[in-house]
Amino acid sequence: MSGFTVKPEPVRVPGLTHLHTGKVRELYATASGELVMVATDRVSAYDWVLPTEVPDKGRLLTALSLWWFERLADLAPSHVLSDTPPAGAPADWKGRTLVCRRLDMVQVECVARGYLTGSGLAEYREGGAVCGVPLPAGLEDGSRLDEPVFTPATKAEVGEHDENVSFEEVSARIGAELAGELRGLTLALYGRGREIAEERGVLLADTKFEFGRDAEGRLVLADEVLTPDSSRFWPADGWAPGRAQPSYDKQIIRDWLTSAESGWDRASDTPPPPLPDEVVERTRARYVEVYERLTGSPVPFG
């Protein structure tokens, strides 16, 4: 069992219809048909949405996504129409809200990997391939791949795992032409993101993108993009294949949850415990650090 430890009640805003509560985001619709995405400070780990939030996380994810959308716009348009909260929205929505065009979403997590780690490493160790893509022998945790690979996954509901699938399976589900478009666009976006990150001393190990079709049939980049929640960022000066890499994400939280100190049994049905203040503060600091290293600017909040 997994999911929300306590499922939050969405804020009710006049003129908006609440559509969905996700792990991190609340989704609304306006009367005229636009979507309103509100990034909360919730954090998830091991398929649980934890009872403790990380202050300013939602604002950081929103600001970083907007920064990346601008730098990827020539490769793919984004779904963003505005970052101004709708009239009547709570003051807390400022900096964490995106008003977006409605898309016909493609039900595939488009993952690109330039380094071997995580679920890709586990698959490689079992059969020498990731999502059906053969890789050279002798790779280790953190090894850089000769060429980035497209390793798609199915989208999962809250509390469930995304499942890695082969390109052939994606083609069978959505058609070979669209699958090919997704692969090409995913690798192009990853390549741009990796290049920009490396200029700033950060390695982009892997990332996932989500796409939808707009009214004209174009593929549009949706959801968040190249954030610490959707990507693995590593400090370049700490990279050393053969071990787990220091990362700019919620690994601090994962490590604490699986430590003896937490007292939590991941294999049980028991929800995770609240996080200690020190773990929350260290996690927030990592999110802030990667934002500032990538953008070259201080975070746009206190």
LOZA-626516 format. One line per field, with one value per residue: residue number from 0; x, y, z of N, C-alpha, C in turn. Coordinates in Angstrom, 3 decimals. Atoms other than C-alpha are relative to their C-alpha. Layout:
// LOZA-626516
n = NUM  ...
n.u = X  ...
n.v = Y  ...
n.w = Z  ...
ca.u = X  ...
ca.v = Y  ...
ca.w = Z  ...
c.u = X  ...
c.v = Y  ...
c.w = Z  ...
END
This chain:
// LOZA-626516
n = 0  1  2  3  4  5  6  7  8  9  10  11  12  13  14  15  16  17  18  19  20  21  22  23  24  25  26  27  28  29  30  31  32  33  34  35  36  37  38  39  40  41  42  43  44  45  46  47  48  49  50  51  52  53  54  55  56  57  58  59  60  61  62  63  64  65  66  67  68  69  70  71  72  73  74  75  76  77  78  79  80  81  82  83  84  85  86  87  88  89  90  91  92  93  94  95  96  97  98  99  100  101  102  103  104  105  106  107  108  109  110  111  112  113  114  115  116  117  118  119  120  121  122  123  124  125  126  127  128  129  130  131  132  133  134  135  136  137  138  139  140  141  142  143  144  145  146  147  148  149  150  151  152  153  154  155  156  157  158  159  160  161  162  163  164  165  166  167  168  169  170  171  172  173  174  175  176  177  178  179  180  181  182  183  184  185  186  187  188  189  190  191  192  193  194  195  196  197  198  199  200  201  202  203  204  205  206  207  208  209  210  211  212  213  214  215  216  217  218  219  220  221  222  223  224  225  226  227  228  229  230  231  232  233  234  235  236  237  238  239  240  241  242  243  244  245  246  247  248  249  250  251  252  253  254  255  256  257  258  259  260  261  262  263  264  265  266  267  268  269  270  271  272  273  274  275  276  277  278  279  280  281  282  283  284  285  286  287  288  289  290  291  292  293  294  295  296  297  298  299  300  301
n.u = 0.842  -0.715  0.821  -0.056  0.161  1.286  0.292  0.390  1.205  -0.391  0.537  1.107  -0.141  1.128  -0.305  -0.858  0.467  -1.120  0.018  -0.866  -1.059  -1.150  -0.992  -0.507  0.798  1.451  0.393  1.307  0.410  0.710  1.289  -0.261  -0.620  -1.424  -0.364  -0.789  -0.836  -0.548  -1.041  -0.048  -1.294  -0.008  -1.116  0.300  -1.132  0.413  1.410  0.810  -0.064  -0.407  0.778  -0.766  -0.289  -1.280  0.382  -0.364  -0.279  0.880  -0.437  -1.264  0.292  0.673  -0.958  -0.992  0.670  0.148  -1.335  -0.322  0.919  -0.535  -1.216  0.341  1.152  -0.232  0.118  1.385  0.781  0.482  1.435  0.207  0.609  -0.261  -0.348  0.783  1.135  1.317  0.644  0.612  -0.864  -0.698  -1.274  -1.061  -0.169  -0.963  -1.286  0.128  1.156  -0.101  1.233  -0.477  0.975  0.413  -0.604  0.315  -1.270  -0.516  -0.120  -1.333  -1.062  -1.089  -1.210  -1.307  -1.097  -1.355  -0.830  0.675  0.256  1.406  0.667  -0.747  -1.118  0.546  0.309  -1.270  -0.637  0.751  -0.056  -0.888  0.752  0.990  1.173  -0.275  -1.158  -1.228  -1.087  -1.284  -0.322  -0.942  0.418  0.193  0.902  -0.534  -0.744  0.528  0.273  -0.602  1.061  1.212  0.998  1.413  0.471  1.328  0.695  1.434  0.366  0.645  0.803  -0.639  -0.162  -0.406  -1.260  -0.114  -0.596  -0.811  0.460  -0.854  0.475  0.937  1.291  0.583  0.468  1.224  1.076  0.382  -0.347  -1.436  -0.356  -0.015  -1.091  -1.237  -0.034  -0.296  -1.394  -0.864  0.155  -0.527  -1.465  -0.440  0.178  -1.003  -1.306  -0.093  -0.078  -1.302  -1.029  0.114  -0.372  -1.436  -0.672  0.133  -0.589  1.020  0.282  1.400  -0.113  1.184  1.155  1.214  0.843  1.366  0.449  1.383  0.311  0.891  1.114  -0.571  -0.666  -1.430  -0.443  -0.274  -0.632  0.944  -0.338  -1.243  -1.078  -1.387  -0.064  -0.527  1.006  0.169  -1.332  -1.136  -1.118  -1.167  -1.110  -1.011  -1.266  0.124  0.343  -0.969  0.720  -0.287  0.694  1.099  -0.514  0.718  0.996  0.797  1.405  0.490  -0.714  -0.184  1.219  0.016  -1.021  0.455  1.128  -0.491  -0.989  0.515  0.500  1.415  0.831  1.059  -0.199  0.513  0.758  1.270  1.076  0.022  -0.451  -1.268  0.128  -0.391  -1.433  -0.627  -0.259  -1.329  0.118  0.746  -0.859  -1.046  0.633  0.296  -1.269  -0.451  0.852  -0.413  -1.335  0.004  0.639  -0.922  -1.112  0.465  0.480  -0.916  0.742  0.564  1.393  0.875  0.786  -0.887
n.v = -1.194  -1.270  -1.117  -1.119  0.306  -0.667  -0.695  -1.380  -0.578  -1.105  -1.340  -0.350  -1.358  -0.344  -0.047  1.120  1.344  0.877  1.194  1.118  -0.169  0.847  0.111  -1.327  -1.077  -0.041  -0.391  -0.634  -0.501  -1.269  0.040  -0.090  1.233  0.162  0.761  -0.713  0.926  -0.622  0.865  -0.081  0.345  1.420  0.790  1.431  0.927  1.407  0.071  -0.661  -1.443  -0.042  -0.915  -1.229  -0.754  -0.703  -1.387  -0.676  0.952  -0.251  -1.213  0.295  0.816  -0.841  -0.960  0.696  0.433  -1.163  -0.314  0.987  -0.132  -1.061  0.470  1.132  -0.393  0.214  1.439  0.404  -0.996  0.466  -0.170  -1.118  -1.230  -1.064  0.415  -0.843  0.744  -0.541  -0.883  0.695  1.073  -0.359  -0.692  1.004  0.549  -0.787  0.653  1.456  0.240  -0.122  0.122  0.748  0.446  1.384  0.852  1.426  0.512  1.301  0.765  0.606  -0.769  -0.004  -0.051  0.051  0.297  -0.172  0.709  1.207  0.051  0.208  1.175  0.396  0.830  1.291  0.768  0.340  1.077  1.238  0.509  -0.720  -0.939  -0.824  -0.161  0.666  -0.596  0.643  -0.893  0.714  0.696  -0.625  -1.296  -0.052  -1.048  -1.320  -0.035  -0.817  0.789  -0.551  -0.829  0.065  0.954  -0.247  1.140  -0.454  0.684  -0.261  -0.913  0.705  -0.766  -0.239  1.216  1.114  -0.187  -0.035  1.258  -0.144  0.808  -0.127  -0.866  0.794  0.023  -1.329  -0.078  0.791  -0.675  -1.325  -0.107  -0.142  -1.370  -0.833  0.483  -0.527  -1.435  -0.165  0.359  -1.042  -1.240  0.226  -0.007  -1.358  -0.815  0.438  -0.483  -1.434  -0.152  0.478  -0.962  -1.189  0.363  0.243  -1.302  -0.543  0.927  0.950  1.094  0.438  1.447  0.443  -0.864  0.421  -1.044  0.375  -0.725  0.114  -0.637  -1.149  0.017  0.097  1.296  -0.074  0.510  -1.109  0.408  -0.269  0.315  -0.658  0.386  -0.092  -0.383  1.082  1.051  0.770  0.230  0.210  -0.924  0.304  -0.944  0.592  0.212  1.135  1.203  1.091  1.249  1.122  -0.209  -0.955  -1.357  -1.053  -0.511  -1.173  0.399  0.421  1.188  -0.160  0.526  1.458  0.595  -0.021  0.928  1.391  0.146  0.494  -1.140  -0.269  1.043  0.364  1.202  -0.286  1.144  0.107  -0.880  -1.150  -1.237  -0.538  -0.968  -1.383  -0.216  -0.936  -1.339  -0.040  0.629  -0.950  -1.151  0.427  0.241  -1.307  -0.617  0.632  -0.531  -1.385  -0.014  0.348  -1.111  -1.124  0.390  0.074  -1.279  -1.097  -1.039  0.465  0.422  -1.180  -0.051  -0.072
n.w = 0.000  0.017  0.437  -0.934  -1.420  -0.213  1.253  -0.302  0.573  0.884  -0.235  0.887  0.509  0.868  1.426  0.373  -0.315  -0.347  0.832  -0.398  -0.984  0.303  -1.065  -0.320  0.578  0.063  1.352  0.082  1.311  -0.004  0.710  1.440  0.485  -0.279  -1.187  -0.989  -0.754  -1.204  -0.562  -1.456  -0.595  -0.340  0.500  0.001  0.004  -0.071  0.362  -1.017  -0.189  -1.407  -0.837  -0.220  1.221  0.098  0.275  1.259  1.078  1.139  0.701  0.666  1.184  0.992  0.553  0.808  1.225  0.880  0.521  1.034  1.138  0.870  0.678  0.851  0.809  1.423  0.257  -0.240  -0.735  -1.299  -0.247  -0.914  0.485  -0.952  -1.357  -0.898  -0.551  0.339  -0.969  -1.119  -0.506  -1.238  0.175  0.017  1.344  0.770  0.189  0.108  0.871  1.451  0.777  1.165  0.994  -0.145  1.017  0.048  -0.508  0.415  -1.246  -0.060  -0.628  0.972  -0.815  0.666  -0.920  0.495  -0.976  -0.461  -1.438  -0.314  0.570  1.192  -0.462  -0.433  1.219  0.653  -0.749  0.235  1.367  0.896  0.827  -0.683  0.861  1.258  0.675  -0.492  -0.398  -0.077  -1.250  -0.913  -0.521  -1.447  -0.472  0.327  1.263  1.085  1.199  1.220  0.563  -0.812  0.481  -0.288  -0.791  -0.422  -1.092  -0.086  -1.070  -1.109  -0.931  -1.293  -0.789  0.840  0.713  1.453  0.471  1.202  1.126  1.182  1.073  0.806  -0.692  0.167  1.382  0.113  -0.734  0.496  1.410  0.229  0.376  -1.195  -0.855  0.562  -0.312  -1.419  -0.241  0.536  -0.748  -1.345  0.031  0.326  -1.203  -0.973  0.453  -0.305  -1.443  -0.475  0.403  -0.842  -1.374  -0.096  0.005  -1.352  -0.946  -0.453  0.931  0.105  0.171  0.738  -0.211  0.693  0.569  0.361  1.183  0.439  1.283  -0.085  0.955  1.360  0.135  -0.324  -1.287  -0.907  -1.244  -1.075  -1.379  -0.384  0.899  -0.473  -1.411  -0.831  -0.173  1.241  0.564  -0.898  0.190  -0.840  0.133  0.876  -0.704  -0.910  0.774  -0.054  0.267  -0.873  -1.272  0.099  0.140  -0.739  0.936  -0.357  -0.018  -1.315  -0.458  -1.444  -0.620  0.196  -0.868  -1.383  -0.159  -0.030  -1.075  -1.289  -0.775  0.290  -0.581  0.950  0.806  1.344  0.509  -0.715  0.464  -0.890  0.650  -0.511  -1.092  0.319  0.170  -0.943  0.542  0.618  1.316  0.822  0.301  0.940  1.298  0.581  0.408  1.253  1.069  0.232  0.590  1.424  0.712  0.132  0.879  1.387  0.538  -0.295  -0.727  -1.281  0.093  -0.021  -1.222  -1.149
ca.u = 0.000  1.176  -0.103  -0.958  -0.330  -3.153  -4.796  -5.053  -8.274  -7.893  -8.364  -11.665  -11.417  -14.452  -14.479  -12.153  -13.107  -10.755  -9.814  -7.044  -4.739  -1.310  1.761  2.939  0.452  -3.190  -4.949  -7.898  -9.876  -11.027  -14.494  -12.931  -11.159  -7.572  -5.812  -4.326  -1.428  -0.442  2.844  2.652  5.535  4.635  7.358  7.091  9.429  9.041  5.551  4.343  3.454  5.114  3.446  6.164  6.552  9.737  9.246  9.348  9.717  6.696  7.932  11.371  9.988  7.784  10.541  13.016  10.494  9.790  13.538  13.947  10.822  12.410  15.648  13.874  11.237  12.920  12.803  9.281  6.565  5.377  1.859  2.340  0.049  0.752  2.315  -0.186  -2.627  -6.318  -8.410  -9.510  -6.662  -4.944  -1.891  0.201  -0.347  1.979  5.146  3.756  0.983  0.997  -2.029  -1.764  -3.465  -5.402  -3.709  -4.506  -1.828  0.315  0.197  3.937  6.689  9.434  12.698  16.200  19.309  22.860  24.252  23.440  21.810  18.518  16.019  18.114  21.093  18.924  17.671  21.196  22.501  19.769  20.140  22.679  19.990  17.604  14.092  15.323  18.312  21.540  24.414  28.141  29.457  31.294  29.232  28.910  26.612  27.104  28.779  28.346  26.736  28.382  25.081  21.969  19.137  15.346  13.888  10.132  7.827  4.101  2.449  1.361  -1.287  -0.344  1.070  2.070  5.333  5.973  6.934  9.826  8.796  10.517  10.295  8.531  5.841  5.327  5.032  2.398  0.408  0.497  1.759  5.263  5.163  4.256  6.688  9.467  8.544  8.646  12.013  13.601  12.183  13.047  16.683  16.948  15.574  17.812  20.832  20.093  19.513  22.695  24.780  23.451  23.856  27.430  28.401  27.384  29.211  26.148  25.606  22.113  22.091  18.533  15.185  11.584  9.335  5.593  3.954  0.496  -1.060  -2.534  -5.520  -3.234  -1.801  1.642  3.552  3.753  5.958  3.826  3.968  7.358  10.665  14.257  13.576  15.085  11.772  11.794  15.559  18.768  21.300  24.798  27.606  30.220  33.107  31.725  31.106  32.872  31.448  31.219  29.182  26.025  26.547  25.799  22.629  20.538  17.219  15.392  18.015  18.647  15.037  15.267  18.452  16.885  13.710  15.742  18.049  17.688  17.053  13.674  12.421  10.355  10.025  9.700  8.303  5.415  2.047  2.879  3.075  6.464  7.068  7.392  10.795  13.164  13.732  17.398  16.491  13.965  16.471  19.209  16.794  15.610  19.237  19.999  17.008  18.068  21.681  20.878  18.494  21.157  23.916  21.806  20.261  23.104  20.530  19.304  15.983  13.051  11.809  13.188
ca.v = 0.000  3.560  6.969  9.943  9.652  12.185  13.296  17.096  18.965  21.239  24.980  26.128  29.223  30.947  30.495  27.473  23.803  21.444  18.529  16.525  16.229  14.934  14.096  17.694  19.679  20.653  20.985  23.292  24.421  27.963  28.742  29.475  26.120  26.847  24.661  26.064  24.106  24.938  23.466  22.741  22.098  18.415  15.835  12.150  9.211  5.478  6.035  7.852  11.533  12.404  14.127  16.823  19.570  21.279  25.064  26.964  23.762  24.559  28.049  26.720  24.048  26.630  29.216  26.650  25.212  28.698  29.318  26.090  26.580  29.791  27.980  25.106  27.116  26.772  22.969  22.636  25.108  24.925  24.775  27.934  30.889  32.886  32.653  35.110  33.431  33.802  36.459  35.379  32.896  32.743  34.971  31.815  30.851  33.621  32.087  28.558  28.878  28.247  28.930  26.529  25.598  22.350  19.537  16.025  14.377  11.520  8.789  8.096  9.289  10.326  9.564  10.317  8.912  10.074  8.265  4.861  4.811  4.150  1.798  1.852  0.459  -2.265  -3.323  -3.236  -5.491  -8.019  -8.184  -5.735  -3.426  -0.641  -0.636  -3.015  -0.810  -2.881  -1.182  -2.023  -4.448  -3.231  -0.144  0.942  3.082  6.596  5.578  8.084  6.505  6.909  8.316  9.296  6.759  7.071  4.851  5.490  4.537  4.233  6.910  5.732  6.913  8.314  5.480  3.326  2.835  4.101  1.043  1.113  -0.142  -0.663  1.657  -1.155  -1.324  2.434  2.200  -0.505  1.639  5.031  4.333  4.222  7.761  9.438  7.224  8.291  11.966  11.588  9.864  12.496  15.416  13.916  13.362  16.843  18.471  16.357  17.289  21.007  20.669  18.666  21.182  24.141  22.319  21.236  24.848  25.541  22.602  20.372  16.951  16.042  12.291  11.672  13.404  12.871  14.999  14.977  16.015  16.691  17.692  21.164  22.105  22.326  18.864  20.085  18.311  20.687  20.379  20.131  19.735  20.604  20.468  19.806  20.280  18.312  16.416  15.290  14.950  13.725  16.543  15.823  18.263  17.693  18.016  15.150  12.663  9.315  6.193  3.063  4.507  6.473  10.113  13.127  14.605  17.771  16.228  14.475  11.737  13.143  12.258  8.778  8.093  9.156  7.133  3.952  4.609  3.052  6.536  6.830  3.531  3.022  -0.330  0.397  -3.113  -2.573  -0.913  1.698  5.290  7.028  9.165  12.977  14.276  15.895  19.636  19.040  16.734  19.263  22.125  20.166  19.122  22.695  23.846  21.329  22.500  26.122  25.337  23.642  26.454  29.070  27.087  26.516  29.973  32.056  33.987  33.875  32.171  34.585  34.255  34.554
ca.w = 0.000  -0.742  -1.824  0.397  4.105  4.426  1.194  1.205  0.631  -2.404  -2.011  -3.462  -5.667  -7.211  -10.986  -10.915  -11.016  -9.194  -11.472  -9.830  -6.827  -7.839  -5.823  -5.974  -8.089  -7.852  -11.214  -11.891  -14.932  -15.659  -17.006  -20.411  -20.576  -19.556  -17.008  -13.811  -12.271  -8.707  -7.444  -3.716  -1.335  -1.044  -1.526  -2.412  -1.892  -2.404  -3.863  -0.740  -0.533  2.754  5.707  5.787  3.176  1.964  2.175  -1.162  -3.193  -5.366  -6.160  -7.005  -9.369  -11.089  -11.493  -12.822  -15.283  -16.651  -17.021  -18.992  -21.132  -22.470  -23.389  -25.114  -26.985  -30.382  -30.026  -28.646  -27.637  -24.035  -22.638  -20.526  -21.171  -18.010  -14.567  -13.059  -10.643  -11.560  -9.862  -6.405  -5.929  -2.521  -2.078  -1.562  -5.214  -6.398  -7.850  -7.891  -10.517  -14.261  -16.443  -19.363  -22.589  -22.547  -24.476  -25.596  -23.458  -24.747  -22.103  -22.133  -19.800  -22.232  -20.450  -21.729  -20.060  -20.586  -17.550  -16.104  -12.671  -10.895  -12.540  -15.724  -13.838  -12.294  -15.750  -17.180  -14.427  -15.173  -18.939  -20.336  -21.743  -20.704  -22.163  -24.846  -25.783  -25.557  -23.751  -23.669  -21.059  -17.990  -17.155  -13.512  -11.435  -12.828  -16.096  -18.932  -21.997  -25.396  -26.711  -24.725  -24.989  -25.033  -22.313  -22.090  -19.236  -18.683  -16.554  -13.099  -10.677  -7.258  -5.169  -8.132  -10.014  -13.525  -15.586  -18.053  -21.497  -24.839  -27.823  -29.684  -27.003  -27.157  -30.954  -30.609  -28.165  -29.857  -33.391  -34.847  -36.268  -32.977  -31.050  -33.411  -32.976  -29.207  -29.256  -31.479  -29.535  -26.147  -27.114  -28.635  -25.474  -23.269  -25.386  -25.029  -21.299  -20.778  -22.698  -20.717  -17.396  -18.136  -18.873  -15.278  -13.697  -13.417  -15.020  -16.244  -15.700  -16.876  -17.142  -18.163  -20.335  -20.926  -24.183  -25.518  -28.830  -29.166  -31.336  -34.397  -33.749  -32.640  -29.904  -26.941  -23.875  -20.731  -16.955  -15.386  -17.216  -16.095  -12.390  -9.491  -9.267  -12.912  -13.408  -11.822  -11.540  -10.232  -9.413  -12.126  -9.693  -7.576  -10.416  -9.933  -11.633  -9.545  -6.694  -6.044  -7.051  -4.860  -6.312  -6.318  -5.388  -2.565  -2.103  1.371  2.205  0.693  2.633  5.920  5.334  4.766  7.720  11.171  12.550  10.797  12.200  9.038  7.289  3.576  2.963  5.368  4.762  7.387  6.090  6.398  9.491  9.496  8.433  10.939  10.508  9.655  6.733  5.440  5.650  3.870  1.116  0.582  0.408  -2.361  -4.430  -3.975  -4.867  -8.168  -9.139  -8.496  -10.222  -13.325  -13.683  -12.253  -10.236  -6.628  -6.020  -6.559  -2.985  0.536
c.u = 0.877  -0.943  0.185  -0.066  -1.306  -0.296  -0.514  -1.323  0.402  -0.645  -1.106  0.117  -1.186  0.433  0.902  -0.652  1.200  -0.134  0.763  0.988  1.114  0.955  0.458  -0.981  -1.507  -0.375  -1.446  -0.300  -0.704  -1.305  0.202  0.808  1.482  0.191  0.862  0.730  0.627  0.978  0.069  1.423  0.060  1.200  -0.374  1.297  -0.550  -1.512  -0.946  0.137  0.153  -0.830  0.675  0.273  1.392  -0.307  0.582  0.253  -0.864  0.400  1.290  -0.241  -0.626  0.971  1.013  -0.623  -0.139  1.337  0.368  -0.926  0.517  1.176  -0.250  -1.050  0.208  -0.079  -1.436  -0.732  -0.451  -1.493  -0.317  -0.605  0.348  0.471  -0.672  -1.180  -1.329  -0.550  -0.668  0.835  0.674  1.340  1.161  0.222  1.011  1.339  -0.074  -1.121  0.369  -1.393  0.405  -1.128  -0.319  0.537  -0.617  1.287  0.338  0.320  1.303  0.919  1.218  1.318  1.237  1.063  1.334  1.020  -0.814  -0.131  -1.472  -0.584  0.697  1.172  -0.491  -0.330  1.274  0.673  -0.700  0.220  0.849  -0.679  -0.919  -1.137  0.245  1.163  1.270  1.065  1.291  0.189  0.904  -0.399  -0.299  -1.066  0.648  0.786  -0.697  -0.181  0.633  -0.976  -1.201  -1.027  -1.387  -0.548  -1.371  -0.575  -1.480  -0.252  -0.779  -0.843  0.795  0.058  0.404  1.283  -0.249  0.706  0.780  -0.497  0.932  -0.595  -1.031  -1.374  -0.693  -0.567  -1.303  -1.179  -0.477  0.305  1.470  0.395  0.095  1.126  1.343  0.151  0.399  1.458  0.936  -0.051  0.566  1.517  0.548  -0.096  1.021  1.377  0.197  0.165  1.350  1.102  -0.017  0.451  1.509  0.796  0.032  0.504  -0.967  -0.201  -1.488  0.022  -1.161  -1.144  -1.208  -0.777  -1.403  -0.450  -1.493  -0.146  -0.896  -1.064  0.476  0.735  1.481  0.286  0.473  0.556  -0.871  0.612  1.235  1.108  1.349  0.100  0.626  -1.015  -0.133  1.332  0.985  1.112  1.107  1.020  1.135  1.287  -0.075  -0.263  1.124  -0.753  0.430  -0.630  -1.197  0.567  -0.726  -0.961  -0.755  -1.475  -0.364  0.685  0.268  -1.194  -0.062  0.982  -0.467  -1.123  0.462  1.061  -0.669  -0.627  -1.490  -0.925  -1.086  0.398  -0.647  -0.885  -1.363  -1.056  -0.086  0.475  1.330  -0.237  0.284  1.515  0.537  0.292  1.328  -0.023  -0.738  0.894  1.096  -0.578  -0.311  1.275  0.512  -0.821  0.405  1.350  -0.033  -0.710  1.008  1.195  -0.438  -0.316  1.004  -0.639  -0.463  -1.456  -0.907  -0.950  0.995  0.500
c.v = 1.244  1.063  1.174  -0.520  0.632  0.784  1.404  0.379  1.163  1.313  0.253  1.470  0.305  0.110  -1.113  -1.314  -0.877  -1.303  -1.169  0.435  -0.975  -0.058  1.373  1.092  -0.206  0.555  0.499  0.335  1.335  -0.157  0.039  -1.173  -0.143  -0.863  0.868  -1.039  0.736  -0.984  0.223  -0.291  -1.460  -0.697  -1.469  -0.798  -1.406  -0.154  0.525  1.510  0.219  1.000  1.339  0.676  0.630  1.441  0.530  -0.957  0.270  1.224  -0.265  -0.819  0.843  0.958  -0.687  -0.507  1.160  0.377  -0.959  0.114  1.052  -0.512  -1.195  0.366  -0.224  -1.480  -0.483  1.119  -0.582  0.274  1.256  1.203  1.179  -0.608  0.894  -0.787  0.631  0.899  -0.822  -1.111  0.441  0.667  -0.985  -0.602  0.787  -0.726  -1.505  -0.408  0.174  -0.169  -0.539  -0.300  -1.472  -0.803  -1.391  -0.727  -1.375  -0.786  -0.810  0.950  -0.095  0.246  -0.074  -0.226  0.227  -0.675  -1.178  0.013  -0.331  -1.264  -0.477  -0.895  -1.379  -0.879  -0.467  -1.167  -1.337  -0.554  0.771  1.012  0.816  0.260  -0.588  0.570  -0.646  1.037  -0.794  -0.688  0.868  1.354  -0.098  1.039  1.357  0.069  0.902  -0.881  0.667  0.951  -0.069  -0.952  0.415  -1.241  0.334  -0.827  0.314  0.933  -0.752  0.961  0.228  -1.296  -1.207  0.360  0.281  -1.285  0.245  -0.948  0.231  0.980  -0.731  -0.049  1.351  0.156  -0.756  0.712  1.264  0.197  0.320  1.443  0.899  -0.433  0.534  1.494  0.236  -0.302  1.104  1.281  -0.130  0.089  1.384  0.910  -0.376  0.535  1.475  0.217  -0.427  0.999  1.234  -0.302  -0.174  1.292  0.613  -0.975  -1.025  -1.056  -0.338  -1.489  -0.560  0.944  -0.591  1.225  -0.565  0.900  -0.189  0.656  1.206  -0.081  -0.112  -1.313  0.013  -0.680  1.179  -0.570  0.431  -0.322  0.800  -0.469  0.280  0.606  -1.133  -1.111  -0.885  -0.451  -0.379  0.953  -0.372  1.124  -0.646  -0.303  -1.143  -1.315  -1.031  -1.305  -1.120  0.132  0.909  1.420  0.952  0.696  1.191  -0.386  -0.442  -1.275  0.057  -0.600  -1.512  -0.675  -0.032  -1.012  -1.448  -0.219  -0.549  1.130  0.231  -1.019  -0.505  -1.234  0.228  -1.124  -0.141  0.883  1.271  1.251  0.482  1.007  1.425  0.130  0.932  1.343  0.041  -0.606  0.925  1.165  -0.364  -0.237  1.320  0.657  -0.594  0.505  1.436  0.043  -0.322  1.079  1.118  -0.337  -0.004  1.380  1.124  1.134  -0.531  -0.429  1.203  0.031  -0.033  -1.330
c.w = 0.000  -0.519  0.934  1.426  0.495  -1.268  0.283  -0.639  -0.901  0.416  -1.020  -0.387  -0.908  -1.462  -0.479  0.415  0.299  -0.774  0.607  1.079  -0.329  1.167  0.471  -0.414  0.178  -1.376  0.010  -1.463  0.183  -0.774  -1.504  -0.539  0.208  1.251  0.911  0.848  1.166  0.641  1.508  0.487  0.422  -0.621  0.104  -0.002  0.166  -0.156  1.074  -0.146  1.497  0.809  0.246  -1.337  0.069  -0.404  -1.312  -1.157  -1.234  -0.790  -0.766  -1.273  -1.104  -0.663  -0.903  -1.297  -0.977  -0.626  -1.127  -1.214  -0.978  -0.828  -0.906  -1.046  -1.491  -0.380  0.156  0.720  1.334  0.139  0.797  -0.728  0.892  1.314  1.029  0.549  -0.395  1.103  1.100  0.582  1.299  -0.290  -0.115  -1.377  -0.832  -0.060  -0.141  -0.968  -1.467  -0.601  -1.372  -0.986  0.232  -1.186  0.031  0.357  -0.577  1.271  0.042  0.755  -0.918  0.736  -0.892  1.060  -0.701  0.893  0.524  1.519  0.207  -0.591  -1.271  0.356  0.422  -1.202  -0.688  0.696  -0.214  -1.401  -0.979  -0.897  0.896  -0.975  -1.391  -0.779  0.549  0.322  0.126  1.353  0.865  0.538  1.496  0.334  -0.278  -1.288  -1.019  -1.226  -1.217  -0.698  0.930  -0.618  0.465  0.691  0.576  1.142  -0.095  1.170  1.069  0.824  1.294  0.788  -0.812  -0.742  -1.476  -0.417  -1.281  -1.083  -1.185  -1.004  -0.853  0.656  -0.101  -1.406  -0.187  0.658  -0.695  -1.485  -0.193  -0.312  1.229  0.943  -0.492  0.253  1.449  0.309  -0.482  0.808  1.415  0.013  -0.349  1.224  1.074  -0.384  0.294  1.500  0.544  -0.325  0.892  1.425  0.140  -0.020  1.393  1.065  0.568  -1.073  0.049  -0.315  -0.801  0.314  -0.698  -0.461  -0.212  -1.134  -0.205  -1.358  0.245  -1.094  -1.440  -0.227  0.295  1.335  0.854  1.297  1.173  1.356  0.414  -0.939  0.648  1.403  0.812  0.273  -1.229  -0.586  1.099  -0.399  0.973  -0.128  -0.792  0.758  1.009  -0.706  0.067  -0.212  0.939  1.369  -0.252  -0.011  0.950  -0.952  0.565  -0.026  1.407  0.487  1.508  0.746  -0.130  0.955  1.451  0.215  0.099  1.071  1.257  0.799  -0.230  0.655  -0.919  -0.790  -1.356  -0.532  0.674  -0.658  0.830  -0.737  0.577  1.114  -0.487  -0.082  1.078  -0.683  -0.751  -1.398  -0.963  -0.425  -0.999  -1.393  -0.689  -0.518  -1.308  -1.189  -0.336  -0.713  -1.485  -0.813  -0.254  -0.884  -1.459  -0.567  0.176  0.761  1.354  -0.184  0.165  1.186  1.159  0.477
END
